[in-house]
Amino acid sequence: MSAAPPTQASGPLRAPAGDRGGAEAPGPTAVLAAFTAGLQVDAIPVRVRERVKDILLDSLASAIAGRAGDETAQIGALAGALGRSDEATLLTGGGSSLAGAALTNGYLVTAVTVCDVHRPTLFHTTPQVVPPALAIAEREGRSGQALLTAIAAGLEVSVRVARAMDYPEFRRRGWHSPGVVGPFGGAAAAGSLLGLDAGRQCHAFALAGSQSAGTFAHWGTPTIKFHQARGSLSGLMAALLATEGFRASAEILAHPDGGLFNACANGGLPGEVTGGLGETWKLEELALRRWPAGSSLQAMITALFALVEGQGVQAAGVAHVRIGLSKAVYDMHGSLPWSDKFKALLSAPYIASIILHDRCCWLDQFLPARYADPAVDAFTRSRVQVEADASLAGNAALVEITMTDGRVLREARSEALGDPGNPLDRAQIVGKLQEAASGWFDPATTARVAALVDRLEELGDVRELMAIFRAGQR
């Protein structure tokens, strides 16, 4: 049986209407708090529950893959410095403190750039939502239903806050969505499992917003991924502090003096927070990545594999490759060097080249033996041309390959495999889990993880799932 939510000794706190007093309608922060505090599993449509399970399973696969992250050991050292207890499980084996698990697991999910993405806001939600949810659910002995509900709340809150930031203006100012928005998702997930009432949940969101940070100044460095790990920890701290009755602003999002909508954008789009809340599930907009590479390059990779698998294209028969990307994607990925693993994961020219050489795109393709291979490097520099194409928008990609026999092959994709319009199904996500866990979990253990997530609503205690990861390699 799962443990009941803790009783708040000081009694419930009413969700306040605003800092200035009066009887005005609750602001978007209080509305989100009431939604999170009141959400029950039965109010989540079956299709959404299944999607949440897909996202959880994908997050676990991404975290296992994150063992290969170059900075994973450094984050682990920081987690150890924050606390020496082992009350929460690390998704790569062993235990850590609550803070250490939230930080480390948050990093693992994003370490090799294979986690989810909300394309309209370039926001990765799972590194900030799933790790604090797992840590609290494990500590409290909560049920699979409680975990599912918490993750659904965290994902939904995250996407709505990200949309409300008015992304074009938000991005113009240099902000990075995971660092700014992520703590809200973590606070929602942890708060749901801690049984926060609407008032305390409102304060948890305000505390989360006080820790919002992260800009694109760090693009191309591991710090861009640290934003997600820190967002996970920030959300956890916000919920735990709110559990103690710690007070904060009643309206962190739309407050006229320092609310995030004004501080990070130009007033934001508050209606994106509240419109259809509880009826329209924005978390269904999330895309899942099949390949460890920049999220904006997944359509390009989808097009390349269509040619490699459908036309039998191999590097030896290729005379020239032209890849068209939208200007926004080209500016991020079109000319990035592939001098280390992280940059290789983000480099459009290198990724195109290695797919043609190896007919594969997984972790081995981003080891030094591949990105520093003289033949691959020479091919990339002499035969792969990536350019901005004014006819393309968003993440759309056009791949044109001229073969040595004179044939010209073309493939255009506006959506990637894994996008909402072309989603990964459960079997494909299980395949990703199997690929990530190869050499770490035996096939029977991997199958057990998939089965427990598939039947999450029947799981009496999340610790049954976490025990598999705590035991580690087998």
C-alpha positions as CSV (number, residue, x, y, z in Angstrom):
1,M,0.0,0.0,0.0
2,S,1.2,3.5,-0.7
3,A,1.7,6.0,2.1
4,A,-0.9,8.7,2.5
5,P,0.2,12.3,1.8
6,P,1.6,14.0,4.9
7,T,-0.8,16.1,7.0
8,Q,0.1,19.8,7.1
9,A,0.4,20.6,10.8
10,S,-0.4,24.3,10.4
11,G,-3.6,23.7,8.4
12,P,-4.4,24.6,4.8
13,L,-3.5,27.9,3.3
14,R,-6.0,29.6,1.1
15,A,-4.6,30.4,-2.4
16,P,-4.3,34.2,-2.2
17,A,-5.7,36.4,-4.9
18,G,-2.8,38.8,-5.1
19,D,-0.2,40.7,-3.2
20,R,-2.2,44.0,-3.2
21,G,-5.3,42.7,-1.4
22,G,-8.8,43.0,-2.7
23,A,-11.1,40.4,-4.3
24,E,-9.7,40.3,-7.8
25,A,-9.7,36.9,-9.5
26,P,-6.8,34.6,-8.8
27,G,-3.8,35.1,-11.0
28,P,-2.3,32.3,-13.2
29,T,0.0,31.1,-10.5
30,A,-2.8,30.4,-8.1
31,V,-4.9,28.8,-10.8
32,L,-2.0,26.4,-11.6
33,A,-1.6,25.7,-7.9
34,A,-5.3,24.8,-7.5
35,F,-5.1,22.5,-10.5
36,T,-2.0,20.8,-9.2
37,A,-3.3,20.3,-5.7
38,G,-6.7,19.0,-6.9
39,L,-5.5,16.7,-9.7
40,Q,-6.6,13.1,-9.3
41,V,-5.7,10.2,-11.6
42,D,-9.3,9.6,-12.6
43,A,-9.4,13.2,-14.0
44,I,-6.6,12.3,-16.5
45,P,-8.0,10.8,-19.7
46,V,-6.8,7.3,-20.5
47,R,-4.9,8.5,-23.6
48,V,-3.1,11.1,-21.6
49,R,-2.2,8.6,-18.9
50,E,-0.7,6.3,-21.6
51,R,1.3,9.2,-23.0
52,V,2.6,10.0,-19.5
53,K,3.8,6.4,-19.2
54,D,5.5,6.8,-22.6
55,I,7.3,9.9,-21.4
56,L,8.3,8.2,-18.1
57,L,9.7,5.2,-19.9
58,D,11.5,7.4,-22.4
59,S,13.0,9.4,-19.5
60,L,14.3,6.2,-17.9
61,A,15.9,5.2,-21.2
62,S,17.4,8.7,-21.6
63,A,18.9,8.5,-18.1
64,I,20.4,5.1,-18.7
65,A,22.0,6.4,-21.9
66,G,23.3,9.4,-19.8
67,R,25.8,7.0,-18.2
68,A,27.9,7.9,-21.3
69,G,27.8,11.7,-20.6
70,D,31.2,13.2,-20.4
71,E,30.3,15.3,-17.4
72,T,28.2,12.8,-15.6
73,A,31.0,12.0,-13.1
74,Q,31.4,15.7,-12.3
75,I,27.7,16.1,-11.6
76,G,27.9,13.0,-9.4
77,A,30.8,14.6,-7.4
78,L,28.7,17.7,-6.8
79,A,25.8,15.5,-5.7
80,G,28.0,13.8,-3.2
81,A,29.2,17.1,-1.9
82,L,25.6,18.1,-1.3
83,G,24.9,15.2,1.0
84,R,26.1,11.7,1.9
85,S,22.8,9.9,2.5
86,D,21.4,7.3,0.2
87,E,17.6,7.7,0.7
88,A,17.0,8.2,-3.1
89,T,18.0,6.0,-6.0
90,L,20.3,7.1,-8.8
91,L,19.1,5.9,-12.1
92,T,22.6,4.5,-12.9
93,G,22.8,2.5,-9.6
94,G,23.2,3.1,-5.9
95,G,21.8,5.9,-3.8
96,S,22.2,9.5,-3.0
97,S,20.5,12.2,-0.9
98,L,17.2,13.7,-2.2
99,A,19.1,16.7,-3.5
100,G,21.8,14.5,-5.0
101,A,19.3,12.3,-6.8
102,A,17.3,15.2,-8.2
103,L,20.5,16.9,-9.5
104,T,22.2,13.7,-10.8
105,N,19.1,12.1,-12.4
106,G,18.2,15.4,-13.9
107,Y,21.5,15.6,-15.6
108,L,21.4,11.9,-16.6
109,V,18.2,12.4,-18.5
110,T,19.7,15.2,-20.6
111,A,23.4,14.2,-20.6
112,V,23.5,12.8,-24.2
113,T,20.8,15.0,-25.6
114,V,18.2,12.2,-26.1
115,C,15.4,13.5,-23.9
116,D,12.0,15.0,-24.8
117,V,11.5,18.5,-26.3
118,H,8.5,20.9,-26.5
119,R,9.3,22.3,-30.0
120,P,7.3,25.5,-29.8
121,T,9.4,26.7,-26.8
122,L,12.6,24.6,-27.2
123,F,11.9,23.3,-23.7
124,H,13.0,19.9,-22.3
125,T,10.6,19.0,-19.6
126,T,11.5,15.5,-18.3
127,P,14.8,16.3,-16.7
128,Q,13.1,18.8,-14.3
129,V,9.9,16.8,-13.7
130,V,10.7,13.1,-13.5
131,P,13.7,13.1,-11.1
132,P,12.1,15.0,-8.3
133,A,9.0,13.0,-8.7
134,L,10.9,9.7,-8.4
135,A,12.9,10.9,-5.4
136,I,9.8,12.0,-3.4
137,A,7.7,9.0,-4.5
138,E,10.4,6.6,-3.4
139,R,11.0,8.3,-0.1
140,E,7.3,8.5,0.7
141,G,6.5,5.0,-0.6
142,R,3.8,6.4,-3.0
143,S,1.9,4.4,-5.5
144,G,2.3,4.2,-9.2
145,Q,-1.0,6.1,-9.6
146,A,0.4,8.9,-7.4
147,L,3.6,9.0,-9.5
148,L,1.6,9.1,-12.7
149,T,-0.6,11.9,-11.4
150,A,2.5,13.9,-10.2
151,I,4.3,13.6,-13.5
152,A,1.2,14.6,-15.5
153,A,0.9,17.7,-13.3
154,G,4.5,18.6,-13.7
155,L,4.5,18.1,-17.4
156,E,1.3,20.1,-17.9
157,V,2.4,22.9,-15.7
158,S,5.7,23.1,-17.5
159,V,4.3,23.3,-21.0
160,R,1.7,25.9,-20.1
161,V,4.2,28.1,-18.3
162,A,6.6,27.7,-21.2
163,R,4.0,28.7,-23.7
164,A,2.9,31.7,-21.6
165,M,6.4,33.1,-21.7
166,D,5.8,34.2,-25.3
167,Y,8.7,32.3,-26.7
168,P,9.8,34.6,-29.6
169,E,10.2,37.5,-27.2
170,F,11.6,35.3,-24.4
171,R,14.2,33.8,-26.8
172,R,15.1,37.3,-28.2
173,R,16.2,38.3,-24.7
174,G,18.5,35.2,-24.5
175,W,16.6,33.1,-22.0
176,H,16.8,29.3,-22.1
177,S,13.4,27.7,-21.3
178,P,14.6,24.6,-19.2
179,G,16.4,26.8,-16.7
180,V,13.7,29.4,-16.4
181,V,10.5,27.2,-16.6
182,G,11.8,23.9,-15.4
183,P,11.6,24.5,-11.7
184,F,7.8,25.0,-12.0
185,G,7.4,21.4,-13.3
186,G,9.6,20.0,-10.6
187,A,7.7,21.9,-7.9
188,A,4.3,20.7,-9.3
189,A,5.4,17.0,-9.4
190,A,7.0,17.1,-6.0
191,G,4.2,19.1,-4.5
192,S,1.6,16.7,-5.8
193,L,3.4,13.8,-4.1
194,L,3.9,15.7,-0.9
195,G,0.2,16.5,-0.7
196,L,0.5,20.3,-0.8
197,D,-2.8,22.2,-0.6
198,A,-3.4,24.9,-3.1
199,G,-2.0,27.7,-0.9
200,R,1.3,25.9,-0.2
201,Q,1.5,24.8,-3.9
202,C,1.1,28.5,-4.9
203,H,4.1,29.3,-2.6
204,A,6.0,26.4,-4.1
205,F,5.6,27.9,-7.5
206,A,6.7,31.3,-6.3
207,L,9.8,29.7,-4.7
208,A,10.4,27.9,-8.0
209,G,10.2,31.1,-9.9
210,S,12.6,32.7,-7.6
211,Q,15.2,30.1,-8.8
212,S,14.5,30.6,-12.5
213,A,17.7,31.2,-14.4
214,G,19.6,30.2,-17.5
215,T,20.5,31.8,-20.8
216,F,21.8,30.9,-24.2
217,A,25.1,32.4,-23.4
218,H,26.1,28.9,-22.5
219,W,25.1,27.3,-25.9
220,G,27.7,24.7,-26.9
221,T,28.9,24.0,-23.4
222,P,27.7,21.5,-20.8
223,T,26.2,24.3,-18.7
224,I,23.3,24.4,-21.1
225,K,22.5,20.9,-19.7
226,F,23.2,21.9,-16.2
227,H,20.2,24.2,-16.4
228,Q,18.0,21.1,-16.5
229,A,19.7,19.4,-13.6
230,R,19.6,22.6,-11.5
231,G,15.9,23.0,-12.4
232,S,15.2,19.6,-11.0
233,L,16.8,20.4,-7.7
234,S,15.2,23.9,-7.6
235,G,11.7,22.4,-8.1
236,L,12.4,19.9,-5.3
237,M,13.6,22.5,-2.9
238,A,10.6,24.8,-3.7
239,A,8.1,22.0,-2.8
240,L,10.0,20.9,0.3
241,L,10.2,24.4,1.6
242,A,6.6,25.1,0.9
243,T,5.7,22.0,2.9
244,E,7.1,23.8,5.9
245,G,4.7,26.7,5.3
246,F,7.3,29.0,4.0
247,R,5.6,32.0,2.3
248,A,6.4,33.6,-1.0
249,S,4.6,35.9,-3.5
250,A,1.1,35.0,-4.4
251,E,1.7,35.7,-8.1
252,I,5.2,35.0,-9.4
253,L,4.1,34.8,-13.1
254,A,2.0,37.8,-13.7
255,H,3.1,40.2,-10.9
256,P,3.6,43.7,-12.4
257,D,6.9,44.2,-10.5
258,G,9.2,41.3,-11.2
259,G,6.8,38.6,-12.3
260,L,8.4,36.4,-14.8
261,F,6.1,37.3,-17.7
262,N,7.3,40.9,-17.4
263,A,10.9,40.1,-16.4
264,C,11.6,37.5,-19.1
265,A,9.2,38.7,-21.9
266,N,6.9,41.6,-22.6
267,G,4.0,40.7,-20.4
268,G,3.8,37.1,-21.6
269,L,0.6,35.3,-22.6
270,P,-1.2,34.5,-19.4
271,G,-4.1,32.9,-21.2
272,E,-1.8,30.1,-22.2
273,V,-1.6,29.1,-18.5
274,T,-5.3,28.9,-17.8
275,G,-7.1,28.3,-21.1
276,G,-8.7,24.9,-21.1
277,L,-6.7,23.8,-18.0
278,G,-7.8,20.3,-17.0
279,E,-9.6,19.8,-20.3
280,T,-7.0,20.3,-23.0
281,W,-3.7,18.6,-22.2
282,K,-0.8,20.5,-23.5
283,L,1.7,17.8,-22.5
284,E,0.5,16.0,-25.6
285,E,2.6,18.5,-27.6
286,L,5.8,17.0,-26.3
287,A,8.1,15.3,-28.8
288,L,10.3,12.3,-27.9
289,R,13.7,12.0,-29.5
290,R,14.7,8.7,-31.1
291,W,18.4,9.7,-31.6
292,P,21.0,11.3,-29.3
293,A,21.4,14.6,-31.2
294,G,20.2,18.1,-31.1
295,S,16.4,18.2,-30.9
296,S,16.1,20.6,-33.8
297,L,18.0,18.2,-36.0
298,Q,15.6,15.2,-35.6
299,A,13.7,16.0,-38.8
300,M,17.0,16.1,-40.7
301,I,18.0,12.7,-39.2
302,T,14.5,11.3,-40.1
303,A,15.0,12.4,-43.7
304,L,18.6,10.9,-43.8
305,F,17.4,7.5,-42.5
306,A,14.6,7.5,-45.1
307,L,17.3,7.7,-47.8
308,V,19.8,5.3,-46.1
309,E,17.2,2.7,-45.4
310,G,14.8,3.3,-48.3
311,Q,17.4,3.9,-51.1
312,G,20.4,2.0,-49.7
313,V,22.6,5.1,-49.7
314,Q,26.1,4.6,-48.3
315,A,29.0,7.1,-47.9
316,A,31.2,5.4,-50.5
317,G,28.6,6.1,-53.3
318,V,28.0,9.8,-52.3
319,A,29.5,12.6,-54.3
320,H,27.9,15.5,-52.5
321,V,25.3,16.2,-49.7
322,R,23.3,19.4,-49.5
323,I,21.2,19.9,-46.4
324,G,18.8,22.8,-46.1
325,L,17.7,24.0,-42.6
326,S,15.6,26.9,-41.5
327,K,17.7,29.9,-40.5
328,A,17.0,29.5,-36.8
329,V,18.2,25.9,-36.9
330,Y,21.1,26.7,-39.1
331,D,22.3,29.4,-36.8
332,M,22.4,26.9,-33.9
333,H,23.6,23.8,-35.7
334,G,24.8,24.5,-39.2
335,S,28.4,25.5,-38.6
336,L,29.1,24.2,-35.1
337,P,32.4,22.2,-35.0
338,W,32.5,18.6,-34.0
339,S,35.6,18.8,-31.9
340,D,34.2,17.1,-28.8
341,K,31.3,14.8,-28.0
342,F,28.8,17.5,-27.0
343,K,29.5,19.6,-30.1
344,A,29.3,16.5,-32.3
345,L,25.8,15.8,-30.9
346,L,24.8,19.3,-32.1
347,S,26.7,19.5,-35.4
348,A,24.5,19.1,-38.5
349,P,27.4,18.4,-40.9
350,Y,28.9,15.8,-38.7
351,I,25.7,14.0,-37.9
352,A,24.8,13.8,-41.6
353,S,28.2,12.4,-42.4
354,I,28.3,9.8,-39.6
355,I,24.8,8.5,-40.5
356,L,26.0,8.0,-44.1
357,H,29.1,6.2,-42.9
358,D,27.7,4.1,-40.1
359,R,24.0,3.8,-41.1
360,C,23.3,4.3,-37.4
361,C,23.0,7.1,-34.9
362,W,23.5,6.1,-31.3
363,L,26.1,6.7,-28.7
364,D,29.0,5.0,-30.4
365,Q,28.7,7.5,-33.3
366,F,29.7,10.3,-30.9
367,L,32.9,8.7,-29.5
368,P,36.3,10.3,-30.3
369,A,37.1,7.3,-32.5
370,R,34.3,8.4,-34.8
371,Y,34.2,12.2,-34.7
372,A,38.0,12.4,-34.9
373,D,38.3,9.7,-37.6
374,P,40.3,11.3,-40.5
375,A,38.2,9.7,-43.2
376,V,34.9,10.9,-41.6
377,D,36.3,14.3,-40.9
378,A,37.5,14.7,-44.5
379,F,34.2,13.5,-45.9
380,T,32.3,16.0,-43.7
381,R,34.4,18.9,-44.7
382,S,34.6,18.2,-48.4
383,R,31.2,16.6,-49.3
384,V,28.6,17.9,-46.8
385,Q,27.2,21.3,-47.3
386,V,24.7,22.7,-44.8
387,E,22.9,26.0,-45.5
388,A,20.0,28.1,-44.4
389,D,17.1,27.7,-46.7
390,A,14.6,30.6,-46.7
391,S,11.8,28.2,-47.8
392,L,12.0,26.2,-44.6
393,A,10.5,27.0,-41.3
394,G,10.8,25.5,-37.8
395,N,12.7,22.3,-37.7
396,A,11.9,21.3,-41.3
397,A,14.8,19.8,-43.3
398,L,15.6,19.1,-47.0
399,V,18.3,16.5,-47.8
400,E,19.6,16.3,-51.3
401,I,22.3,13.7,-52.1
402,T,24.1,13.5,-55.4
403,M,25.5,10.0,-56.0
404,T,28.7,9.2,-57.8
405,D,26.6,7.5,-60.5
406,G,24.8,10.9,-61.2
407,R,21.5,10.1,-59.4
408,V,20.1,12.9,-57.2
409,L,18.0,11.7,-54.3
410,R,15.9,14.1,-52.2
411,E,14.0,13.8,-49.0
412,A,12.1,16.6,-47.2
413,R,10.6,16.3,-43.7
414,S,8.7,18.9,-41.8
415,E,8.2,16.6,-38.8
416,A,10.7,14.2,-37.1
417,L,10.0,10.7,-36.0
418,G,8.9,11.3,-32.4
419,D,7.0,14.5,-33.0
420,P,3.3,14.7,-32.0
421,G,2.2,14.1,-35.6
422,N,4.5,11.1,-36.0
423,P,5.0,9.8,-32.4
424,L,7.1,7.0,-31.1
425,D,4.8,4.2,-30.0
426,R,5.4,2.1,-26.9
427,A,7.3,-0.6,-28.7
428,Q,9.7,2.0,-30.2
429,I,10.3,3.5,-26.8
430,V,11.0,0.0,-25.4
431,G,13.4,-0.4,-28.2
432,K,15.2,2.8,-27.2
433,L,15.3,1.5,-23.6
434,Q,16.8,-1.8,-24.8
435,E,19.4,0.1,-26.8
436,A,20.3,2.4,-23.9
437,A,20.5,-0.5,-21.4
438,S,22.5,-2.9,-23.6
439,G,25.5,-4.0,-21.6
440,W,24.1,-2.7,-18.3
441,F,20.7,-4.4,-17.7
442,D,20.1,-7.9,-19.0
443,P,17.1,-8.3,-21.3
444,A,14.9,-9.7,-18.6
445,T,15.6,-6.7,-16.3
446,T,14.9,-4.3,-19.1
447,A,11.6,-6.1,-19.9
448,R,10.7,-5.9,-16.2
449,V,11.2,-2.1,-16.2
450,A,9.0,-1.7,-19.3
451,A,6.3,-4.0,-17.8
452,L,6.2,-2.0,-14.5
453,V,5.8,1.3,-16.3
454,D,3.2,-0.3,-18.6
455,R,1.1,-1.3,-15.5
456,L,2.0,1.8,-13.5
457,E,-1.5,2.3,-12.2
458,E,-1.4,-1.1,-10.5
459,L,2.0,-0.5,-8.8
460,G,1.4,-0.3,-5.1
461,D,4.8,1.2,-4.2
462,V,7.2,3.0,-6.5
463,R,10.1,1.5,-4.6
464,E,9.6,-1.7,-6.5
465,L,10.6,0.1,-9.7
466,M,13.4,2.1,-8.1
467,A,14.9,-1.1,-6.5
468,I,15.8,-2.3,-10.0
469,F,17.8,0.8,-10.7
470,R,19.4,0.9,-7.3
471,A,20.8,-2.6,-7.8
472,G,22.5,-1.3,-11.0
473,Q,24.3,-3.4,-13.6
474,R,23.3,-7.1,-13.8
